[in-house]
Amino acid sequence: MRPKILALGLWLLILAACGVIAGRTSYRTNMADFLPHSASLAQQVLAGQVSGGAASHIVLLAISGAPTPVLASLSQTLAARLRQEPAFLDVINGDEPSFAGVQNYVWHNRYLLSPTIVPASFSVSGLHGALANDLALLGSELGLAMGQSLANDPTGEMLRLLDQFGNGTGPTKQDGAWMTSDGRSALLLLHTAAPGFDLDAQQQALASIGDNFAQARSTIPGAGSAYLQMSGPSVFAVRTRDTTKQDVTRLSLLGVLGAAALLAFAYRSPRVVLLGLLPIASGALAGIAAVSLAFGFVHGITLGFGVTLIGESLDYAIYLFTQTDRGEQASDTLRRIWPTLRLGALTSIAGFSAMLFSSFTGFAQLGLFSIVGLIGAAATTRFVLPHFVPNGFFAGGAEPIAWPLYRLIRHRRVARGAMAVALLAAILALFTHRGGMWDDNLLDLSPIPATTQQLDQNLRHALGVPDQRYFIVFQAADAQEALQESEALTPTLNGLVAAHQLGGFTLPSAILPSEKTQRQHQLALPDATTLRTNFTQAAAGLPFNAQAFAPFFADVAAQKAAPLLTPADLPPALALQFDSLLVHHGADWVVMAPLRDVIDPSGVAHALAAAGPPGLAFVDLNQESDRLLRNFQSQAVVLAVAGSLVILLVLSAGLRAPSRVLAVAAPLAAAVTMTSALLTLGGAKLSIFMVAGFLLIVAIGSNYCLFFERSAPGTPGWPRAMASIMLANLCTVAAYGLLSFSRIPVLHDIGLTVATGTFLSLFCGAVFSTPAVKEVR
Amino acid sequence: MIFGPKTRLIVVLCLFTNAAPAAAQPAWGLLPLMQSLAQVRTASARFTERQTAPILRAPLISTGTLTYAAPSYLRKTTLTPVPEIFTLDHGEVTLAGGTSGGPHVFALNQDPRIAGLVEGIRATLAGDLPALDRFYTVSMTGSEAGWQLHLLPKDPSLAHFLRSITISGSQGRIATIDTESRDGGDSLMSIQPGSVNDAP
């Protein structure tokens, strides 16, 4: 009994230590942490922006299903209500309060902001030119509207700045609210206070939008039929989390119930069914602890995906419990099957070890997690599990389940022919397949259904939210230097716009000029006496009433003496935008300025390289993400190939005879080939998740083949060995097959691939690995 | 220079209207007025505008030409005292000229104030009563030979600075447009029938 106490004590101690480490681990979900360490500055900053930048705060709303005037008043009521909620930084629906914040900021600081504030603007001739222009404006059809601000702003700074701040862009307005051009949907654009990755806050914000909409609808007559659609990164994130939770809970529960029912039927002991969870649970805990110690954090994807990868450790218990013969002690069974089990685990560990060398942090974490997890699970099976198996336990219901397998093996000559034909057909299908095998569309990898993506694109288009593809990226030592360099780039960019190489651009210095520029502006503004004298002389000969321009003199005097603008003075919407244009990244400040409608990317890149600060990068986001994806794909393939080679090496070392290695490896290769042919024929494109699935097929399937290869039909342990494989495969197919019904592409791909592949491994292994009946040993 | 020598040559011709012959005329009223205004497909004329405003010491007199093509093209070319071209084309307003640098472009559907001001004139020219109704409370006084159309702004942001627009004319021809602002300013545009070689 000593070794038993020692083993259990040690196991509990390790589990406790792992539990403590796992409890203290920081779990991250930021995609930036999943990227290679070698990612460029642009990639890192952009990845950070995706999960926390200004774009992640955006929520797009469409209200439809009622006549246009009803939609307009719904939009206004909803906007007014949401503006009371602290969860939203701003609510833009096209009405006046939508723009009040930005317009007030620009109006009250126009002499600090306007790029044309130079001493010459306030000289006699400068003012005379401005006043002559004012006469022209007054004479135009808009004279009355324009005339309203002339007493404050005779030099027309506001008109110029509103052009610069993108005023007058956006959807059409009908009945005072933004509408699609057909008038069928009212459109709103919201910025949440919480960043996109704060999913709990986002979920509350989205729920509050829904509640407020329901209440607004109940107060407006004729609005009963109206409905609300929401889109945006946070909507996606929250919905994905919900769907994942639902799918995982529902499908896993069904899978677990199915597998548990099978196992309960086979084992006839609920206690033993539960015992089967010990290896995987211990392994997962050990995996978390190992990743946490090695990397300092555990990525959410590692956790979710890693448990899937070590799913084969559920089989370890099945092999042990099912192969225990009548009257046999579980520990004796274990001693008997341990060499095969150990080789199977080593094979999988070898397969996953290739991932350790990936430059993607995520892959490396997954590699470590599955290696440690499998070692932990195998060790638990070896040293802990037998002690808990009740004396005299016998899985009485296992053999009836395995009858199809017995029949298949009995007729394996015929089946071998069928398998050869199927394999040939599969190879033919793969070779003649036209079009790319790889899924190159990044959006297909996203867990968001295509219809939701379409809604998002429609709303973005209708709201005029630009697809940000091209960026200028450069670094500076501090924020002021970054703003000054951004100002220095303005003339070049203006030149490119004038030359029609570029549609437009947004620089942080346009929202908040550098302190140096603001000081220059204040110096350029004349003192009160000079301004009055110059103005009187400038107005001579023009029909203006100089007395009426007192507000202008007052505004100039006030802004000449005003404290300089800082980020704290920005209204919320502009502050959010500014923070995404000028990012504090590590010790540096990074400017990330989007360019719109780039006509000639290489021309723009050249012009900017010549003009910009050293290290300025012209970034094509599509290219960057394509490169990242290709890198990801090629690494996945390299890892799969390397993993397969290592598996062959381990099998060779373990089985020693080439014929035995072939008997184990060939059916696995056939199963993977047939699976990929089936997936391709089914219209699916290969995704990186499927490659992970292939690795999993080999990991799980190699165990089957090892057991098939080891026992010849007719030998004493054979029926129970077959029953254990059959039971293990049924459980795997139940669990993963149900995952293939998930709406989340990752889960669907993995589920479908693994369920199909492991079943084919069972089939191929049974007909190919099973040795000939030996009459005499 | 914004104006070529060609456009400076203003040839005064008769205002041509394609008004339907006066057959079976219904009783005169707002709807018949709108109908006869809507008959005009293209028109051009010269104008003189007299403007007063608190910021003006003396009335500002400006002159220029107007060109209209049904239903949504309108150009107001101010020639004196300072050249400026205002163009409305399919809901987009362009202001060019003056000394303020490049042209300014406004979309009518973005700003109810600009939309109201511009639609008051365009919808009257086009005889588009529904469009007028969207921005104004419309009423009419006078007779077919001398009518006045009164427009009172509905939109609060427009009413904030615009008191009223009064358009007068006879038959399908507009004679004056009087725009009164809240701050006591006033603009009276007199339209002289005539055609200019200033077609769109």
Interface residues (C-beta under 8 A of the other chain):
Chain A: E96 G129 A130 A132 N133 L135 A136 L137 L138 G139 S140 E141 L142 G143 L144 A145 G147 Q148 L150 A151 G156 L159 R160 D163 N167 G168 T169 G170 T172 K173 Q174 G176 P543 F544 N545 A546 A548 F549
Chain B: E49 Q51 A53 P54 I55 L56 R57 A58 P59 L60 S62 G64 L74 K76 T78 P81 V82 P83 E84 F86 L88 V93 L95 G97 G98 T99 S100 G101 H104 V105 F106 A107 N109 Q110 D111 P112 R113 I114 L117 V118 I121 D155 S157 F161 L162 T179 S181 D183 G185 S187
